[in-house]
């Protein structure tokens, strides 16, 4: 009898020899199929099955979250656009993002899905467009015509653009959690 273990072949790539096994289902896997988890290597099927447990969103959460976040984002940029000191946006936008994400969390009843978080971030960005788009058009038309107001128009675009970026990222990270 020899002390060498039998040669195993990857379940997904039968021509690839391996000594690695999924620590959940014990299926032989090669390095291409292995996913490193905090508890060891797992096959992609086990990881996918585990991730589905955490995706609890219902189909109606997607349109509901999209509409609510879009409206709240629009109201937020509308209110922030009347603030006389534009630099205050740096402080207001994260607060608005937290409020928007917490209201969205209540509306969707804390259900989770990566796609849902991405959709809410998109809704936050699109909610800002009615205020942002006219300013973009005015700024670029002033620049292309060569008027002196081009720089001033670009400056009027700066704070709403900063608001949009800050609210969108805050909403996404508040809902999804920061994953390092």
Phi, psi and omega per residue, in radians:
X1 nan 2.432 -3.138
X2 -1.766 2.734 -3.139
X3 -1.549 -0.057 -3.119
X4 -1.405 2.351 3.117
X5 -1.228 2.722 3.117
X6 -1.137 2.628 3.136
X7 -1.328 2.191 3.100
X8 -1.781 2.672 3.090
X9 -2.136 2.529 -3.114
X10 -1.000 2.406 -3.129
X11 -1.160 -0.511 -3.126
X12 -1.666 -0.431 3.127
X13 -2.209 1.469 -3.011
X14 -1.062 -0.252 3.132
X15 -1.586 -0.106 -3.077
X16 -1.743 2.019 3.086
X17 -1.288 2.598 -3.115
X18 -2.671 2.773 2.999
X19 -2.079 0.072 -3.073
X20 -1.653 2.442 3.096
X21 -2.242 2.632 3.035
X22 -1.147 2.298 -3.094
X23 -1.382 0.037 3.102
X24 -1.869 -0.891 -3.078
X25 -1.847 -0.071 3.114
X26 1.162 0.265 3.122
X27 -1.287 2.383 3.079
X28 -1.190 2.296 -3.116
X29 -2.368 2.593 3.072
X30 -1.600 3.110 -3.099
X31 -1.186 -0.420 3.083
X32 -1.239 -0.553 -3.090
X33 -1.615 -0.234 -3.052
X34 -1.409 2.398 3.070
X35 -2.064 2.141 -3.139
X36 -1.366 2.120 3.084
X37 -2.013 2.955 3.114
X38 -1.043 -0.358 -3.125
X39 -1.821 0.096 3.120
X40 2.253 -2.933 -3.105
X41 -1.498 2.410 3.085
X42 -2.326 2.754 3.076
X43 -1.351 2.795 -3.081
X44 -1.116 -0.554 3.140
X45 -1.157 -0.739 3.133
X46 -1.187 -0.681 3.113
X47 -1.146 -0.760 3.127
X48 -1.083 -0.728 3.104
X49 -1.138 -0.617 3.116
X50 -1.237 -0.658 -3.132
X51 -1.173 -0.590 -3.130
X52 -1.112 -0.449 3.109
X53 -1.113 -0.577 -3.086
X54 -1.524 -0.234 3.089
X55 -1.547 1.771 -3.044
X56 -1.946 0.072 -3.068
X57 -1.163 2.488 3.055
X58 -1.631 2.883 -3.089
X59 -1.090 -0.616 -3.082
X60 -1.357 -0.211 3.083
X61 -1.161 -0.561 -3.080
X62 -1.146 -0.974 3.127
X63 -1.176 -0.603 -3.140
X64 -1.112 -0.849 3.125
X65 -1.129 -0.698 -3.131
X66 -1.062 -0.803 -3.110
X67 -1.184 -0.830 -3.102
X68 -1.105 -0.824 -3.118
X69 -1.181 -0.679 3.106
X70 -1.074 -0.788 3.131
X71 -1.154 -0.803 -3.136
X72 -1.124 -0.650 3.104
X73 -1.148 -0.715 3.089
X74 -1.098 -0.791 3.122
X75 -1.097 -0.658 3.123
X76 -1.119 -0.800 3.138
X77 -1.248 -0.534 3.083
X78 -1.119 -0.811 3.116
X79 -1.152 -0.744 -3.101
X80 -1.246 -0.360 -3.127
X81 -1.315 -0.252 3.113
X82 -1.674 0.021 3.122
X83 -1.259 2.258 -3.060
X84 -1.194 -0.502 -3.125
X85 -1.887 1.870 -3.044
X86 -1.072 -0.553 -3.087
X87 -1.138 -0.301 3.097
X88 -1.166 -0.270 3.082
X89 -0.998 -0.586 -3.124
X90 -1.047 -0.542 3.128
X91 -1.620 -0.568 -3.065
X92 -1.347 -0.698 -3.047
X93 -1.055 -0.812 3.105
X94 -1.109 -0.633 3.105
X95 -1.138 -0.765 3.092
X96 -1.076 -0.712 3.113
X97 -1.084 -0.693 3.106
X98 -1.148 -0.783 3.137
X99 -1.087 -0.809 3.139
X100 -1.064 -0.791 -3.105
X101 -1.188 -0.622 3.120
X102 -1.229 -0.645 3.057
X103 -1.155 -0.724 3.094
X104 -1.086 -0.706 3.128
X105 -1.074 -0.691 3.095
X106 -1.167 -0.718 -3.111
X107 -1.137 -0.716 -3.117
X108 -1.576 0.105 3.084
X109 0.953 0.748 3.054
X110 1.059 0.355 3.047
X111 -1.313 2.716 -2.973
X112 -2.255 2.593 3.005
X113 -3.026 2.419 3.130
X114 -1.061 -0.722 3.110
X115 -1.110 -0.610 3.112
X116 -1.158 -0.708 3.124
X117 -1.171 -0.682 3.110
X118 -1.181 -0.664 3.123
X119 -1.161 -0.671 3.114
X120 -1.180 -0.627 3.077
X121 -1.142 -0.716 3.085
X122 -1.095 -0.729 3.118
X123 -1.107 -0.662 3.108
X124 -1.110 -0.721 3.126
X125 -1.210 -0.766 -3.126
X126 -1.188 -0.518 3.096
X127 -1.132 -0.438 3.130
X128 -1.467 -0.308 -3.043
X129 -1.052 -0.637 3.136
X130 -1.046 -0.503 3.085
X131 -1.551 -0.630 -3.047
X132 -1.343 -0.721 -3.065
X133 -1.065 -0.818 3.117
X134 -1.051 -0.624 3.123
X135 -1.216 -0.607 3.083
X136 -1.143 -0.798 -3.130
X137 -1.078 -0.808 -3.134
X138 -1.109 -0.760 -3.120
X139 -1.104 -0.799 -3.094
X140 -1.320 -0.489 3.055
X141 -1.243 -0.606 3.081
X142 -1.187 -0.638 3.134
X143 -1.208 -0.761 -3.089
X144 -1.220 -0.498 3.103
X145 -1.435 -0.188 3.077
X146 1.421 0.283 3.138
X147 -1.286 2.783 3.123
X148 -1.282 -0.298 -3.126
X149 -1.345 -0.032 -3.110
X150 -1.077 -0.752 3.138
X151 -1.174 -0.701 3.124
X152 -1.164 -0.672 3.117
X153 -1.187 -0.628 3.064
X154 -1.129 -0.655 3.111
X155 -1.157 -0.623 3.096
X156 -1.209 -0.337 3.096
X157 -1.472 -0.408 -3.027
X158 -1.041 -0.959 -3.042
X159 -1.177 -0.721 3.046
X160 -1.120 -0.582 3.097
X161 -1.172 -0.727 3.097
X162 -1.114 -0.743 3.096
X163 -1.006 -0.819 -3.108
X164 -1.042 -0.828 -3.124
X165 -1.122 -0.780 -3.078
X166 -1.200 -0.711 3.128
X167 -1.174 -0.766 -3.115
X168 -1.058 -0.838 -3.124
X169 -1.198 -0.644 3.124
X170 -1.138 -0.774 3.128
X171 -1.064 -0.797 -3.116
X172 -1.081 -0.869 -3.065
X173 -1.286 -0.483 3.063
X174 -1.206 -0.655 -3.118
X175 -1.389 -0.703 -3.045
X176 -1.566 -0.385 -3.030
X177 1.459 2.577 -3.117
X178 -1.399 2.114 3.121
X179 -1.882 1.941 -3.140
X180 -1.641 nan nan
